[in-house]
Every structure is written in C-alpha cells, then in structure tokens.
C-alpha cells in the first residue's frame, strides 16, 4: 500500500472523515502552492473541525424539534411594520441566555410570534446551545401520558435541562391542576439557570388566571417574569394577509 493509502487508512480508523474527504484536494493544493507541512496540516484540521461543527449543528437542530427551519436572515420584517425588529436583532446575540433571562413574544394570532421564536432558537443552535421547541398543549399532554408508563421523570428532566426551551402557544386554555404542578416544576428548576421563550396570544397580566391555584400562579409568574424581555407584536395577521393576497390573485385571473 502506498503512503497515501496508509494515511487514508489511519484517518478512517480514527474516524477523521473530514480530513479523509479533503486529503487528496489539500495534498494537491499544498504541492501547487509549495505549502509547508504545518500549513498542510492546519488545512486538514480546519476541514475536520468544520465537518464536526456542521454535524453537531445538524444534531442540535434535529433534537430541537422545530416545526420548520426559520432563520433571522430569511425573516421578512417588512410584512409587518409593527414588529420591533431592533429588539429582536438585539436578542440574536443570545446574551439573554448568558444572563439566564426569559423572553415573552406576545400578540394576536398570525403576527409572526412563532416564526420569531423559531429564528431565535435556530440562532441558539448555531451558537452551540441545546434547544427544544414544543407547543404548550403537546408538552402538557406528553407529561400527562408519561405518568402512565413511568417515564415522567425522564420527560420532565428534558424540559428542565435544555439550555433554551421554547414554549409556543402558551395559554390557549386554562391549566389543569396536573398541568399547573408540572409547569411549576419545570419553571422552578429553570429559574436563574436557563432561558425560556414563550409565545402567547394572551397578555401577560392574564396568565395568572390560567392557574387553578393562585399561590402556584404567583410562584410561577414571579419566576418566569423576573428580568424577562417582553416583546408585544401588533399589526395585521400574516396569515390573513396571505389569504387576502391569494383571493385577490384568484379574482384577478377571472377578470
């Protein structure tokens, strides 16, 4: 076996697939550029590092369970001038996560709350944080079902431990006593340790009425609202805008 074949075998055995994939190209580049050994090695190491970073990102995105892949770069702020673009861009550096602060995205249905939550979650994944996106009703349903098969402890631990938890559509309906207790457990564990993003069509002052026990309500709200960023989004519904445009297009075709 020639020298190149031996090197490829070693890289394969060590699972250095990033270096393996670019070895031949980097070797030719080094020969044509008359590069030194250290430059050649650095190029290969950068290839390996980039592949591992990309693989880790894909894993984090998959584990985040996003409904769609939404990025800040692809977000159309122009569709709704009422969206506070500056404040959202300020959150994109994830400093709020370093400070263990929460974010509330509030406003009527269709104004872009969930889309923005997705973009902030995507950014957090790109910066190396673990993220989990969940619809609030799904989270409570999963926890309730987990009590039946003794997986509740593991399930709730997931919501407690992820670095950024995104709870979408919170407050669609009042919480049961079980939901309320589970939510308190999660938020109490995350308090001052990890960040949570909430989206809701309810004003924050209406949240206490969702809990059956006012004492639990006060305890939860004290924890999740402490040092939180509250972003209220108004304006026309993006979904309605799409429907209106679609209807106009249909009418135009019949002229």
Beta strands, then each sheet from edge to edge (+ up, - down):
strand 1: 103-107
strand 2: 131-135
strand 3: 164-168
strand 4: 195-200
strand 5: 229-233
sheet 1: 2+ 3+ 4+ 1+ 5+
end
